[in-house]
Amino acid sequence: MGKPIQALRARRVRATGLALALLAATPAPAQAYIDPGSGALALQALLAGIFGALVLARKTLRDLAARVLRVRRGPSDEGARSAATQGDG
């Protein structure tokens, strides 16, 4: 391909990009209606996501804390603890 054809294609791509940007930037009236049922469903989904993330975070933090405490205690502490509980019974 020659240079004039490449220049023409580059100009076309720029013009198309500019036209799409202008089209996306122009406001258009939104002719939509959200009934109360749809709004309630969206609110329910949002709240479920938030509370689900909180429960997941709480569980993850508890598991992490249990691991850290298990590593800190070491295996010797757990052996002594199980022997002490067996002698009580």
Beta strands, then each sheet from edge to edge (+ up, - down):
end
